[in-house]
Amino acid sequence: MKRTAYLAECTVNYVHRWTTRVEGGGTGGRIPDKPRRRLLDAAKAGLVDVTPADFEQGWESGEATK
């Protein structure tokens, strides 16, 4: 989580919230837009191996934007 927080430019506690159910005060597995963009920028720079499809089903087919 530390590396993810570093690359997303946020705290480890914030990253932990992404893994917590909505009922428990988390995001239910969704990564907020700004840190998601930062992680994708890090991927473009070769710092991490992720793609948009790693974040949400449907990104590659365009379903996520509907």
DSSP file (Angstrom, degrees, kcal/mol; ACC not computed):
  #  RESIDUE AA STRUCTURE BP1 BP2  ACC     N-H-->O    O-->H-N    N-H-->O    O-->H-N    TCO  KAPPA ALPHA  PHI   PSI    X-CA   Y-CA   Z-CA
    1    1 A M     >        0   0    0      0, 0.0     4,-2.8     0, 0.0     5,-0.2   0.000 360.0 360.0 360.0 -29.7    0.0    0.0    0.0
    2    2 A K  H  >  +     0   0    0      1,-0.2     4,-2.5     2,-0.2     5,-0.1   0.926 360.0  45.7 -63.0 -44.0    2.9    2.4    0.7
    3    3 A R  H  > S+     0   0    0      2,-0.2     4,-2.8     1,-0.2     5,-0.2   0.909 113.0  50.4 -66.4 -40.4    4.1    2.3   -3.0
    4    4 A T  H  > S+     0   0    0      2,-0.2     4,-2.4     1,-0.2    -2,-0.2   0.928 111.5  48.4 -61.6 -44.7    0.5    2.8   -4.2
    5    5 A A  H  X>S+     0   0    0     -4,-2.8     5,-2.4     2,-0.2     4,-0.7   0.903 111.9  50.1 -61.8 -41.5    0.1    5.7   -1.9
    6    6 A Y  H ><5S+     0   0    0     -4,-2.5     3,-0.8    -5,-0.2    -2,-0.2   0.948 114.0  43.5 -61.7 -49.1    3.4    7.2   -3.0
    7    7 A L  H 3<5S+     0   0    0     -4,-2.8    -2,-0.2     1,-0.2    -1,-0.2   0.836 116.9  46.4 -67.6 -32.7    2.5    6.8   -6.7
    8    8 A A  H 3<5S-     0   0    0     -4,-2.4    -1,-0.2    -5,-0.2    -2,-0.2   0.489 108.8-126.7 -87.2  -3.5   -1.0    8.1   -6.2
    9    9 A E  T <<5S+     0   0    0     -3,-0.8     2,-0.3    -4,-0.7    -3,-0.2   0.936  72.1 103.6  57.4  51.1    0.3   11.0   -4.1
   10   10 A C  S   <S-     0   0    0     -5,-2.4    -1,-0.2    -6,-0.1     2,-0.1  -0.859  74.8 -78.3-146.3-179.6   -2.0   10.2   -1.2
   11   11 A T     >  -     0   0    0     -2,-0.3     4,-1.8     1,-0.1     5,-0.1  -0.437  33.0-119.3 -85.0 159.8   -1.9    8.7    2.3
   12   12 A V  H  > S+     0   0    0      1,-0.2     4,-2.6     2,-0.2     5,-0.2   0.875 115.9  58.0 -63.0 -37.3   -1.8    5.0    3.0
   13   13 A N  H  > S+     0   0    0      1,-0.2     4,-1.6     2,-0.2    -1,-0.2   0.895 104.6  50.8 -60.2 -39.2   -5.1    5.4    5.0
   14   14 A Y  H  > S+     0   0    0      2,-0.2     4,-0.8     1,-0.2    -1,-0.2   0.914 110.2  48.8 -64.8 -43.0   -6.7    6.8    1.8
   15   15 A V  H >X S+     0   0    0     -4,-1.8     3,-1.2     1,-0.2     4,-0.6   0.913 107.2  56.4 -62.3 -41.7   -5.5    3.8   -0.2
   16   16 A H  H >< S+     0   0    0     -4,-2.6     3,-1.4     1,-0.3     4,-0.4   0.860  97.7  62.7 -59.1 -35.7   -6.9    1.5    2.5
   17   17 A R  H >< S+     0   0    0     -4,-1.6    10,-2.3     1,-0.3     3,-1.1   0.810  92.8  64.4 -59.3 -29.7  -10.3    3.1    2.1
   18   18 A W  H << S+     0   0    0     -3,-1.2    11,-1.3    -4,-0.8    -1,-0.3   0.779 103.9  46.9 -65.4 -24.8  -10.4    1.8   -1.5
   19   19 A T  T << S+     0   0    0     -3,-1.4     2,-0.3    -4,-0.6    -1,-0.3   0.470  96.1  92.8 -95.1  -2.8  -10.4   -1.7   -0.1
   20   20 A T  S <  S-     0   0    0     -3,-1.1     8,-2.7    -4,-0.4     9,-0.4  -0.716  83.1-106.1 -96.7 141.5  -13.1   -1.1    2.5
   21   21 A R    > > -     0   0    0     -2,-0.3     5,-2.4     7,-0.2     3,-1.1  -0.229  27.4-117.1 -60.1 151.9  -16.8   -1.8    1.8
   22   22 A V  G > 5S+     0   0    0      1,-0.3     3,-2.0     3,-0.2    -1,-0.1   0.887 116.6  58.8 -57.2 -40.7  -19.0    1.3    1.4
   23   23 A E  G 3 5S+     0   0    0      1,-0.3    -1,-0.3     2,-0.1    -2,-0.1   0.756 104.8  51.6 -61.2 -24.6  -20.9    0.3    4.5
   24   24 A G  G < 5S-     0   0    0     -3,-1.1    -1,-0.3    -7,-0.1    -2,-0.2   0.282 130.1 -92.5 -96.6   9.4  -17.6    0.5    6.4
   25   25 A G  T < 5S+     0   0    0     -3,-2.0    -3,-0.2     1,-0.2    -2,-0.1   0.527  91.0 112.5  94.7   6.5  -16.8    4.0    5.2
   26   26 A G  S   <S-     0   0    0     -5,-2.4    -1,-0.2    -7,-0.1    -8,-0.2  -0.146  79.6-102.7 -97.8-164.3  -14.7    3.0    2.2
   27   27 A T    >   -     0   0    0    -10,-2.3     3,-1.0    -7,-0.2    -6,-0.2   0.391  49.1-118.4-102.8   1.0  -15.2    3.2   -1.5
   28   28 A G  T 3  S-     0   0    0     -8,-2.7    -7,-0.2   -11,-0.5    -9,-0.1   0.805  76.7 -46.3  68.4  29.2  -16.1   -0.4   -2.1
   29   29 A G  T 3  S+     0   0    0    -11,-1.3     2,-0.4    -9,-0.4    -1,-0.2   0.308 106.5 126.0  97.3  -9.6  -13.2   -1.1   -4.3
   30   30 A R    <   -     0   0    0     -3,-1.0    -1,-0.3    26,-0.0    -3,-0.1  -0.692  52.5-143.1 -86.2 133.6  -13.4    2.0   -6.5
   31   31 A I        -     0   0    0     -2,-0.4   -16,-0.0    24,-0.2     5,-0.0  -0.846  28.8-112.7 -93.9 124.9  -10.3    4.1   -6.8
   32   32 A P     >  -     0   0    0      0, 0.0     4,-2.1     0, 0.0     5,-0.2  -0.112  28.5-107.3 -56.7 156.9  -11.2    7.8   -7.0
   33   33 A D  H  > S+     0   0    0      1,-0.2     4,-2.5     2,-0.2     5,-0.2   0.873 111.2  50.5 -57.1 -48.9  -10.6    9.6  -10.2
   34   34 A K  H  > S+     0   0    0      1,-0.2     4,-2.0     2,-0.2    -1,-0.2   0.941 114.6  41.4 -63.9 -49.5   -7.6   11.7   -9.3
   35   35 A P  H  > S+     0   0    0      0, 0.0     4,-2.4     0, 0.0    -1,-0.2   0.858 112.6  57.0 -66.5 -30.6   -5.4    8.9   -7.8
   36   36 A R  H  X S+     0   0    0     -4,-2.1     4,-2.2     2,-0.2    -2,-0.2   0.935 107.8  47.1 -61.7 -45.2   -6.5    6.7  -10.6
   37   37 A R  H  X S+     0   0    0     -4,-2.5     4,-2.3     1,-0.2    -1,-0.2   0.895 111.1  52.0 -62.8 -39.6   -5.1    9.2  -13.1
   38   38 A R  H  X S+     0   0    0     -4,-2.0     4,-2.1     2,-0.2    -1,-0.2   0.897 109.5  49.1 -64.6 -39.6   -1.9    9.5  -11.1
   39   39 A L  H  X S+     0   0    0     -4,-2.4     4,-1.8     2,-0.2    -1,-0.2   0.890 111.3  49.4 -66.7 -38.7   -1.5    5.7  -11.1
   40   40 A L  H  X S+     0   0    0     -4,-2.2     4,-2.1     2,-0.2    -2,-0.2   0.873 109.5  52.0 -68.0 -35.9   -2.0    5.6  -14.9
   41   41 A D  H  X S+     0   0    0     -4,-2.3     4,-1.6     2,-0.2    -2,-0.2   0.901 108.5  51.4 -63.3 -40.4    0.5    8.4  -15.3
   42   42 A A  H  <>S+     0   0    0     -4,-2.1     5,-2.8     1,-0.2     6,-0.6   0.867 108.0  52.7 -63.6 -35.9    3.0    6.3  -13.3
   43   43 A A  H ><5S+     0   0    0     -4,-1.8     3,-1.5     4,-0.2    -2,-0.2   0.904 106.1  52.5 -66.3 -40.8    2.3    3.4  -15.6
   44   44 A K  H 3<5S+     0   0    0     -4,-2.1    -1,-0.2     1,-0.3    -2,-0.2   0.846 108.0  52.3 -62.7 -32.4    3.0    5.5  -18.6
   45   45 A A  T 3<5S-     0   0    0     -4,-1.6    -1,-0.3    -5,-0.1    -2,-0.2   0.472 120.1-112.7 -82.2  -1.6    6.3    6.4  -17.0
   46   46 A G  T < 5S+     0   0    0     -3,-1.5    -3,-0.2     2,-0.3    -2,-0.1   0.661  84.5 119.3  82.4  16.7    7.1    2.7  -16.5
   47   47 A L  S   <S+     0   0    0     -5,-2.8     2,-0.3     1,-0.2    -4,-0.2   0.679  78.9  14.6 -88.6 -18.5    6.9    2.9  -12.7
   48   48 A V  S    S-     0   0    0     -6,-0.6     2,-1.0    -9,-0.1    -2,-0.3  -0.987  72.3-122.3-154.3 151.5    4.0    0.4  -12.3
   49   49 A D        +     0   0    0     -2,-0.3     2,-0.3    -3,-0.1    -9,-0.1  -0.722  60.8 123.3-103.2  84.3    2.3   -2.2  -14.5
   50   50 A V        -     0   0    0     -2,-1.0    -2,-0.1   -11,-0.2     3,-0.0  -0.957  36.0-165.4-137.0 157.3   -1.4   -1.2  -14.6
   51   51 A T    >   -     0   0    0     -2,-0.3     3,-1.7     1,-0.0     4,-0.5  -0.878  42.1 -99.9-132.0 165.8   -3.9   -0.4  -17.4
   52   52 A P  G >> S+     0   0    0      0, 0.0     3,-1.4     0, 0.0     4,-1.2   0.852 121.7  62.9 -54.9 -33.7   -7.3    1.2  -17.3
   53   53 A A  G 34 S+     0   0    0      1,-0.3     6,-0.1     2,-0.2     5,-0.1   0.729  91.9  65.4 -65.6 -21.3   -8.8   -2.2  -17.5
   54   54 A D  G <4 S+     0   0    0     -3,-1.7    -1,-0.3     1,-0.2     3,-0.1   0.722 103.1  47.6 -71.9 -20.1   -7.2   -3.1  -14.1
   55   55 A F  T <4 S+     0   0    0     -3,-1.4     2,-0.3    -4,-0.5    -2,-0.2   0.839 123.7   4.0 -90.3 -36.6   -9.4   -0.5  -12.4
   56   56 A E  S >< S-     0   0    0     -4,-1.2     3,-1.2   -26,-0.1    -1,-0.3  -0.995  71.2-110.6-153.4 141.1  -12.8   -1.3  -13.8
   57   57 A Q  T 3  S+     0   0    0     -2,-0.3    -3,-0.1     1,-0.2    -4,-0.0  -0.459 101.4  33.9 -66.2 144.0  -14.5   -3.8  -16.0
   58   58 A G  T 3>>S+     0   0    0      5,-0.1     5,-1.3    -2,-0.1     4,-1.2   0.297  77.4 115.2  97.4 -10.0  -15.6   -2.3  -19.3
   59   59 A W  T <45S+     0   0    0     -3,-1.2     3,-0.4     1,-0.2    -2,-0.1   0.921  79.5  47.1 -60.0 -43.3  -12.9    0.2  -19.8
   60   60 A E  T  45S+     0   0    0      1,-0.2    -1,-0.2     2,-0.1    -3,-0.1   0.849 117.8  41.2 -69.6 -32.3  -11.5   -1.5  -22.9
   61   61 A S  T  45S-     0   0    0     -3,-0.0    -1,-0.2     0, 0.0    -2,-0.2   0.518 112.4-115.0 -92.8  -4.8  -14.9   -1.9  -24.5
   62   62 A G  T ><5S+     0   0    0     -4,-1.2     3,-1.0    -3,-0.4     4,-0.2   0.461  81.2 122.8  87.2   0.5  -16.2    1.6  -23.5
   63   63 A E  G > < +     0   0    0     -5,-1.3     3,-1.5     1,-0.2    -4,-0.2   0.810  62.4  65.7 -66.0 -30.3  -18.9    0.2  -21.2
   64   64 A A  G 3  S+     0   0    0     -6,-0.9    -1,-0.2     1,-0.3    -5,-0.1   0.729  97.2  55.1 -68.5 -20.6  -17.5    2.0  -18.1
   65   65 A T  G <         0   0    0     -3,-1.0    -1,-0.3    -7,-0.3    -2,-0.2   0.512 360.0 360.0 -90.1  -3.8  -18.4    5.4  -19.6
   66   66 A K    <         0   0    0     -3,-1.5    -1,-0.2    -4,-0.2    -2,-0.1   0.467 360.0 360.0 -82.6 360.0  -22.0    4.6  -20.2
